[in-house]
């Protein structure tokens, strides 16, 4: 299996270079991730759990430096067009590359201390009943306490950064039990001046 | 059919409010589009052609005001979870809501005068042979002269803003001939200091 994300951090500030690179550089050079940055996005390749951790680390660091900072992440696993990569398939799951079935207790995750608003779309590819998978994850967001409201093409979330990330990770893992190829588009925003509680 | 986009303009500047709202406000209040903005994105609902025109208008205006400005767009048509909307189905296509079959001659489109770099991912949902549809559009990007290179999970594009938009619109129309529900994730970047010709 190949899993990873292309993510971009957008800092609405004249100091955007320091805010963005401060976040990306916070990732360091861990052995269990491959990290490549170009002018549009940073690729992080590794197991789903580690990919989500890396995005939270980078974006969290940028949030602590900046004012209005947005994460745009395109997360994918099991795309038939990608090569298998052992880095993405930790031994803990038996090396199958399948979903762990793990569902993190979102409310129990330690808070990052960064309140965010977010929206995400989940796409299980290549299967006819993909809308059922999506509906299940919207229901799970409500149980997890991070659901804000439905929008066209996506679900809006809110809460602490770590809680939002934990829910989206859960969706990624659970959708993978029903579809080999799963994609998520995730936007997280902190510090928007037009933020309005809905 | 329901078609539209959730798009966000990110301006890497202390003046981000003026740059972003200048773009969004450039859309005005046309009769054939529905436009709703919240703290994360702007929804534009209408026919695919008009939705693409609106995004180009808004982002183009922001680019003319700003330095480094990014468009993130999540474009969707035919999602089974969305209500039908006559606004999205112009009479010209017989009211079927199907794809027009149109493929714009990208090189013949007048230039916006804004050189950009971009990346996009195309997802035809609910069909087993979706990878073939994606491969066809990568081939079309090469013919159109906007293909830069393949990246994990997406294709990188470059060229004038209007040419990049025309190619992505073509992909959206052509994928819809083979899948009822089509989603595109599009990132366009102008003025990045880390831009490197590849």
Interface residues (C-beta under 8 A of the other chain):
Chain A: X2 X4 X5 X6 X8 X10 X11 X12 X13 X14 X16 X17 X37 X38 X39 X40 X41 X43 X45 X68 X70 X72 X74 X76 X79 X80 X81 X82 X117 X118 X119 X121 X123 X125 X126 X127 X128 X130 X131 X134 X151 X152 X153 X154 X156 X183 X185 X187 X189 X192 X193 X194 X195 X196 X198
Chain B: X2 X4 X5 X6 X8 X10 X11 X12 X13 X14 X16 X17 X37 X38 X39 X40 X41 X43 X45 X68 X70 X72 X74 X76 X79 X80 X81 X82 X117 X118 X119 X121 X123 X125 X126 X127 X128 X130 X131 X134 X151 X152 X153 X154 X156 X183 X185 X187 X189 X192 X193 X194 X195 X196 X198
